Amino acid sequence: MVWLDNARIIAILAVVMLHVAADFVFDYPVGDVAWWVGNVYDSAVRWCVPLFVMISGALLLDPSKNEPLKTFYSKRVSRLLVPLLFWTLVYLTWRVAKGVVTGNPESVSSLLGSVLDGTPYYHLWFLYMIVGLYLFTPFMRMVVAQASTSSLWVLVAAGMVMAAVNSLYSKISGVGDGLFINWFLLYVPYFFLGYLLRHSETYPSRKSVLFTQMVSIALTAAGFYMLAVVAGRSVGLYFYDYLSVTVIPMSVAVFWLFKANKQPIGSMGMTKTLAALTLGVYLIHPMFLELFNFLGIGATAFPAIVSIPVFTLLIYVLSLAAAWVMSKLPFFKRCI
């Protein structure tokens, strides 16, 4: 579907912007002008990861896709496990190389520990999390096939409340997110929500959706600032959490906006191509981001209000080009 392809393309741009803006959010004092610019940009795109989860749910939870478990899992191994293993090795090597160049070598225990934590690199956590969702997708399809729509909405609402409370508790207490094999459980509500919203025949008004999105962004930025001032930056990051009370409605609003727009971005062929390279861009872009920073010509070297969108587009284009080249090579096309 065109609108889901559009959603993928814009969501990966949002992921890149999130990581570009993060340099201002974490490297500048809370309340600094540059910090505020980064905070607003970052807050505006916190919906990106929930949107990817909802897209997966919208596509994979359709009970009419009655395929044998062996068929389903063989597809997922090819689509997800191969990239996960390949890029885990790539980024472990990248970390070793960075350590040598900067004079801060990584220990073997640190490298292995990060793999066991599900974070061999900061962005790869998503692949480790999504493995859990895919593992249980055939069984969640059975739930969708047997449950009424109203029951699924109750399930999603209850799951969202529990996930939001867990998110708040983990930030305040500092207990962390637990084993990565459990992360997917917190995103199950988004997974079901994607299916429900895709098949919903009720459309909220565009004004109400835009209002929800704008208010959620404002509350995310302001909430982070106020909580960071009172309890510290690490606690303030609660409002950036993909399951915070402000990011959940923001993500739903953005999903509705994409569903309401059926026109492709550019030509149909270009839209399909860009959407197909989304995973590749996601996996590759941190390398370009860090390379610019290492050379001293990253976004923080320029005024934030301009550099964040400019570097977002630049890093996206470079990552897209690299992903396109890889997609043309026999082995590497399986890794993106």
C-alpha positions in Angstrom: 0.0 0.0 0.0 1.3 3.4 -1.0 0.6 5.1 2.3 2.5 2.5 4.2 5.5 3.0 1.9 5.2 6.7 2.4 5.2 6.1 6.2 8.4 4.0 5.9 10.2 6.7 3.9 9.3 9.6 6.2 9.9 7.5 9.3 13.5 6.7 8.4 14.1 10.4 7.8 12.7 11.0 11.2 15.1 8.4 12.7 18.1 10.1 11.1 16.9 13.5 12.4 16.4 12.1 15.9 20.1 10.9 15.9 21.4 14.2 14.5 19.4 16.2 17.0 20.6 14.0 19.9 24.1 15.5 19.7 22.6 18.8 20.7 20.4 17.3 23.4 23.2 15.4 25.1 26.2 17.7 24.4 24.8 21.0 25.5 23.6 22.1 28.9 19.9 21.7 29.5 18.2 25.0 28.7 20.8 26.3 26.4 19.5 27.7 23.1 21.1 25.0 21.0 19.8 22.4 23.5 16.3 23.7 23.1 16.5 23.6 19.3 17.8 20.0 19.4 15.1 19.2 21.9 12.3 20.5 19.7 13.5 18.7 16.6 14.1 15.5 18.6 10.6 15.7 20.3 9.0 16.3 16.9 10.1 12.9 15.6 9.8 10.6 18.6 7.0 8.8 16.7 9.4 7.2 14.2 10.1 3.9 16.0 6.5 3.3 17.1 5.4 3.9 13.5 7.7 1.2 12.3 6.3 -1.2 14.8 2.7 -0.3 13.8 3.6 -0.7 10.1 4.8 -4.2 10.9 1.6 -5.0 12.8 -0.6 -3.6 10.0 1.1 -5.9 7.5 1.8 -9.0 9.5 -1.2 -9.5 11.8 -3.7 -10.0 8.9 -5.3 -13.3 9.8 -6.0 -14.0 6.1 -2.3 -14.6 5.7 -2.7 -18.3 6.7 0.8 -19.6 6.0 2.6 -22.5 7.7 4.9 -21.7 10.6 7.9 -23.0 8.6 7.1 -20.7 5.7 6.7 -17.7 8.0 9.9 -18.2 10.0 12.0 -19.0 6.9 10.9 -15.6 5.4 11.8 -13.8 8.7 15.2 -15.5 9.0 16.1 -14.2 5.5 14.7 -10.8 6.1 15.8 -10.1 9.7 18.3 -12.5 11.2 20.8 -12.3 8.4 21.0 -8.4 8.7 21.0 -8.7 12.5 24.0 -11.0 12.5 25.8 -9.2 9.7 25.5 -5.7 11.2 26.2 -6.9 14.7 29.6 -8.1 13.4 30.1 -4.9 11.4 29.4 -2.6 14.3 31.5 -4.6 16.7 34.3 -4.2 14.2 33.4 -0.5 13.9 33.7 -0.1 17.7 37.1 -1.8 17.8 38.3 0.5 15.0 37.1 3.6 16.8 38.8 2.5 19.9 42.1 2.1 18.1 41.8 5.5 16.4 40.8 7.4 19.5 43.1 5.5 21.9 40.3 4.0 23.9 40.3 0.4 22.9 37.2 -1.8 23.6 37.6 -4.8 25.8 36.4 -8.2 24.7 34.1 -8.4 27.7 32.5 -5.0 26.8 31.9 -6.1 23.2 30.4 -9.5 24.2 28.4 -7.9 27.0 26.8 -5.4 24.6 25.6 -8.3 22.4 24.1 -10.0 25.4 22.4 -6.7 26.3 21.0 -6.5 22.8 22.9 -3.3 22.0 26.0 -4.0 20.1 25.4 -0.5 18.8 22.9 2.0 20.0 20.5 1.7 17.0 20.6 -2.1 16.7 18.4 -2.6 19.7 15.4 -2.3 17.4 16.4 -5.4 15.4 16.9 -7.4 18.6 13.5 -6.2 19.9 11.6 -6.9 16.6 12.9 -10.5 16.6 10.6 -11.2 19.6 7.6 -9.6 17.8 8.2 -11.7 14.7 8.8 -14.9 16.8 5.3 -14.6 18.2 3.5 -13.1 15.2 1.9 -16.3 14.0 0.3 -16.8 17.5 -0.8 -13.1 17.6 -2.5 -13.7 14.3 -4.6 -16.4 16.0 -5.6 -13.9 18.6 -6.7 -11.4 15.9 -8.6 -14.1 14.1 -10.6 -15.2 17.2 -11.0 -11.9 19.1 -13.6 -9.2 18.4 -12.4 -5.8 17.4 -13.6 -4.3 20.7 -11.7 -6.9 22.6 -8.5 -6.0 20.7 -9.0 -2.3 21.5 -9.3 -3.2 25.2 -6.1 -5.3 24.9 -4.3 -2.4 23.3 -5.5 0.2 25.8 -4.5 -2.0 28.8 -1.2 -2.8 27.2 -0.4 0.8 26.5 -1.2 1.8 30.1 1.0 -0.9 31.5 3.9 -0.1 29.1 3.6 3.6 29.9 3.8 2.9 33.6 6.7 0.6 33.2 8.5 3.2 31.1 8.0 5.9 33.8 9.1 3.5 36.6 12.3 2.4 34.8 13.4 6.0 34.2 12.6 7.2 37.8 14.1 4.1 39.5 17.0 3.7 37.0 16.5 -0.1 36.9 16.9 -0.2 33.1 14.9 -2.1 30.5 15.8 -5.7 31.5 16.8 -8.5 29.2 16.5 -7.7 25.5 14.5 -10.9 25.0 11.6 -9.2 26.9 11.7 -5.8 25.1 9.2 -6.9 22.5 6.5 -7.3 25.1 6.3 -3.6 25.7 5.8 -3.0 21.9 3.0 -5.6 21.5 0.3 -2.9 22.0 1.8 -0.8 19.1 1.9 -4.0 17.0 -1.8 -4.7 17.5 -2.6 -1.0 17.2 -1.1 -0.9 13.7 -3.5 -3.7 12.6 -6.5 -2.0 14.2 -5.8 1.4 12.7 -5.2 0.0 9.3 -8.6 -1.7 9.2 -10.5 1.0 11.1 -13.2 2.6 9.0 -13.6 5.6 11.3 -11.4 8.6 10.5 -10.9 11.4 13.0 -10.9 14.9 11.6 -7.6 16.2 10.2 -7.8 19.1 12.6 -8.1 16.9 15.6 -5.2 14.7 14.5 -2.9 17.7 13.8 -3.9 19.3 17.1 -3.0 16.0 18.9 0.3 15.8 17.1 1.3 19.4 17.9 0.3 19.3 21.5 2.1 16.0 22.0 5.3 17.4 20.5 5.1 20.5 22.7 4.4 18.5 25.9 7.3 16.1 25.0 9.8 19.0 24.7 8.5 20.9 27.7 8.2 17.7 29.8 11.7 16.7 29.1 13.0 20.2 30.1 11.0 20.4 33.3 11.8 16.9 34.5 15.4 17.3 33.6 15.7 20.5 35.6 14.0 18.9 38.6 15.4 15.4 38.5 18.2 15.3 36.0 18.6 14.7 32.3 18.4 10.9 32.6 15.0 11.1 34.3 13.8 13.8 31.9 14.4 11.3 29.0 11.2 9.6 30.1 9.4 12.0 27.7 11.5 10.8 24.9 10.6 7.2 25.6 8.6 5.6 22.8 6.0 4.5 25.4 5.7 7.8 27.3 2.3 9.5 27.8 3.1 12.1 25.1 4.8 9.9 22.5 1.9 7.4 22.3 -0.7 9.8 21.1 1.8 11.5 18.9 2.5 8.2 17.2 -1.2 7.4 16.7 -1.8 10.9 15.2 1.1 10.5 12.7 -0.2 7.0 11.7 -3.6 8.6 10.9 -2.0 11.3 8.8 -0.2 8.8 6.6 -3.3 6.7 6.3 -5.3 9.7 5.1 -2.8 10.4 2.3 -2.9 7.9 -0.6 -0.6 9.8 -2.9 3.0 8.4 -3.4 6.1 10.4 -2.7 7.2 11.2 -6.2 6.5 8.5 -8.7 5.2 5.1 -7.7 8.4 3.4 -8.8 10.6 5.9 -6.7 8.3 5.4 -3.7 8.7 1.6 -3.9 12.4 1.9 -4.2 12.9 4.3 -1.3 10.6 2.2 0.9 12.5 -1.0 0.1 15.8 0.6 1.1 14.5 1.8 4.5 16.2 -0.9 6.5 19.5 -0.3 4.8 19.4 3.4 5.6 18.5 2.6 9.2 21.5 0.2 9.5 24.1 2.4 7.8 23.4 6.0 8.8 25.2 6.0 12.2 28.5 5.5 10.3 28.1 8.7 8.3 26.9 10.6 11.3 29.9 9.6 13.3 32.3 10.2 10.4 31.2 13.8 10.1 31.5 14.3 13.9 34.9 12.7 13.9 36.1 15.1 11.2 34.7 18.0 13.1 32.2 19.0 10.5 29.1 17.5 12.1 25.9 19.2 12.8 27.1 20.7 16.1 29.8 22.7 14.2 27.0 24.9 12.8 23.8 26.6 14.1 21.4 23.9 15.2 18.3 25.3 13.6 19.8 24.9 10.1 22.3 22.2 10.6 19.9 19.6 12.0 17.6 19.4 8.9 20.6 19.9 6.5 22.6 17.1 8.0 19.5 14.9 8.3 19.0 15.1 4.6 22.7 14.8 3.8 23.2 11.7 5.9 20.0 10.2 4.6 21.1 10.6 1.0 24.5 9.2 1.6 23.1 6.2 3.5 20.5 5.7 0.8 23.2 5.6 -1.8 25.2 3.1 0.1 22.1 0.9 0.7 21.3 1.1 -3.0 24.8 0.0 -4.0 24.6 -2.9 -1.5 21.2 -3.9 -2.9 22.9 -4.5 -6.2 25.5 -6.9 -4.8 24.8 -10.6 -4.6 25.6 -11.2 -0.9 25.1 -7.7 0.6 21.6 -7.3 -0.7 20.5 -9.9 1.8 21.9 -7.7 4.6 19.7 -4.7 4.1 
